[in-house]
Amino acid sequence: MTEQNYPPGIAYLDGRYVPMSEAKISVLDWGFLRSDATYDVVHTWRGRFFRLDRHLERFERSVAKLRMTLPFGRDELVEVLRGCVSRAGLEDAYVEMICTRGVSPTFSRDPRDAVNRFIAFAVPFGWILRPEARERGLNVAVSRVQRIPPQSVDPTVKNYHWLDLVAGLFEAYERGAENVILTDGEGNVAEGPGFNVFAVAQGRVTTPDRGVLEGITRLTAIELCAELGRPVDIAALPVEALHAADEVFVTSTAGGIMPLTRLDDRPVGDGRPGPVTRTLIGLYWAKHEDPAWTTAVRV
Ligand SMILES: *Cc1c(COP(=O)(O)O)cnc(C)c1O
């Protein structure tokens, strides 16, 4: 296999920086064999991390909840992320940090025997909806697949339990949509593959309160709404309410705040991005120049 099979970028593992083509782990790692891992993704935009502290706090909390340990503290973690982005020579980067359970030296079935592994990498920024497609907006189907219930896997720990989300994606493609939203199995919206969901109806903004990853972009949208004097209801969001909404938007580090204009083959509102969504997108990108929410990659 040649290097062209990999995106450009730089990874850090086993104490070294390597090109993505050399960033490999053992097939015996519990992260691979059992999806026993947690991760986080922060992005850089024009050479600055966006809300880095929030991502690091969530990552450290997730690692602790899974009873794993990182090989180093916050300062070294930041150094490694900076190291990946600057060595990759990227201004706009998708920066992932991962902690896996690791390998049990004896292949024992006891997770306590495994030696936890830390990996980070920086690759070019990726979009769920590219900016040039923003006017068109996302075309999404609500899946019949139920999101893994929060009683089974804690959704606030960012994780690789994606078989439900991937099954939902294939269902959506078959139905002519480009992306998918899963429900909680009781008629309420949960989330999509790597994004949270918001509905705007009669001026009120709602996002699901449970069964979801508490996205940093979700938090950002909630805070931006507060700045606009528009408090967000963090509450159950029935699928019917999503169908009846004036506006729907989704939030993710992979693209920010993005309009959803077609749902289950019907237009949302008038089928174009709505005023609340447009305002939030403008504010979101403007905040990328605010020193309070950003950190320079190079110091
Ligand atoms: C990462 C992720 C999100 C979005 O979170 P951000 O912090 O905004 O990127 C939403 N849902 C799931 C399942 C995710 O993995």
The ligand as an SDF file (V2000), in Angstrom:
LIG
                    3D

 15 15  0  0  0  0  0  0  0  0999 V2000
  -19.0000   14.2980   18.0150 C   0  0  0  0  0  0  0  0  0  0  0  0
  -20.4690   13.9760   18.0020 C   0  0  0  0  0  0  0  0  0  0  0  0
  -21.4430   14.9850   17.9730 C   0  0  0  0  0  0  0  0  0  0  0  0
  -21.1060   16.4600   17.8030 C   0  0  0  0  0  0  0  0  0  0  0  0
  -20.3040   16.9660   18.8270 O   0  0  0  0  0  0  0  0  0  0  0  0
  -19.3670   18.2420   18.6190 P   0  0  0  0  0  0  0  0  0  0  0  0
  -18.6160   18.3510   19.8960 O   0  0  0  0  0  0  0  0  0  0  0  0
  -20.2540   19.3860   18.3600 O   0  0  0  0  0  0  0  0  0  0  0  0
  -18.4940   17.9520   17.4310 O   0  0  0  0  0  0  0  0  0  0  0  0
  -22.7750   14.6090   18.0970 C   0  0  0  0  0  0  0  0  0  0  0  0
  -23.1250   13.3150   18.2040 N   0  0  0  0  0  0  0  0  0  0  0  0
  -22.2100   12.3100   18.1990 C   0  0  0  0  0  0  0  0  0  0  0  0
  -22.6730   10.9050   18.2950 C   0  0  0  0  0  0  0  0  0  0  0  0
  -20.8540   12.6170   18.0960 C   0  0  0  0  0  0  0  0  0  0  0  0
  -19.9570   11.6330   18.0800 O   0  0  0  0  0  0  0  0  0  0  0  0
  1  2  1  0
  2  3  1  0
  2 14  2  0
  3  4  1  0
  3 10  2  0
  4  5  1  0
  5  6  1  0
  6  7  2  0
  6  8  1  0
  6  9  1  0
 10 11  1  0
 11 12  2  0
 12 13  1  0
 12 14  1  0
 14 15  1  0
M  END
$$$$
